[in-house]
Amino acid sequence: MENISQKSTIRQTLAKNVRNVRSIKRISQESLALNSDLSRTYIGEIERENKSATIDAVEKIAKALGLSTSDLLNENLSLDEVIVNS
């Protein structure tokens, strides 16, 4: 059974990666929301770790950022690769 700290780590990793990739690609929360068919408020809540994202939302955000779902959830995501692929 997964412990609470692991669940927090996944939420933290997602929040950090969404913020960092969005920043590198110079995408606003509004633009990401529009391209992922989610609300700007929901994107902000995910980035602040106030909401747990659904699997569907993670897939939509990853696609809108040009990443695979596994990359978006990777705590060791290489931001250098994100820059190169931008």
N, C-alpha and C positions, 0 to 999 in steps of 0.2 A: 504494500500500500504506500502511495506517495505521501510524503509529509508536507506540512504547510510551507516550509521554507523553499521546497522545490517549486511549488505552485507560484510563490512570490517571485522566484528567480525567472520563471518563464514570462510572467507579466512584466518584470523589470527589463528583461532582454527585449521583448517586443517593443516596449515603450522607447527604450534607448535606440533601437535600430530604426524604428519609424522616424523618430526625431532626427537622428543623424543622417539617414539616407535622404530624407526630405530636405534637410538643410544643404547637403552636398549638391543635390540636384536642383536646388533653389525652387522648390515646389511649396506653395503655401498650403496651409491646412484646408482652405476653401477649395483650391484646385485639386488636392488629393481627394477630398470628399466628393467632389463632382465626378472625378475619374473613377472612383471606386463605388459610386452609387450609395454613399453613406453620408451622414450628416457631419458638418464641421464640428459640431459639439461632441459627437461620438468620437471623432478622430482625436480631439483635444483631451477627452477623458481617458482614452487609451494611452496617449502620450504622458499624461500625468499619473497614470496607474490608478485612476479612479474607477475604471470599468474593466471587466474582463471581456476580451474580444471573443466573439463566436468564431468557430472554425471558418464559417462562410465569410465573415468579415476579414479574417487574416488572409484568406485566399484573395479577396477583392483588393485589399491594400497591397499585398505582394505584387499582384498583376499590375496595378496602377503605378507601382514604383519600379516595375521592370525586373523584379526579383522572383525567385522561386519561394514557395512557402517555407521550405526548409532553410533557405538562406535568411529569410526575415526572422526566423526563430533561433538562428544560430548565435550563441553568445560570443562566438569568436569570428563574427562576420568581418571580412577584410574590407575596410573602407577604401583601401587603395584600389581594389577590384571594382568597387562601386564607381569610383572616380573615373577609372579607365573605361568602363562600360557606359558612362553617361553620355 
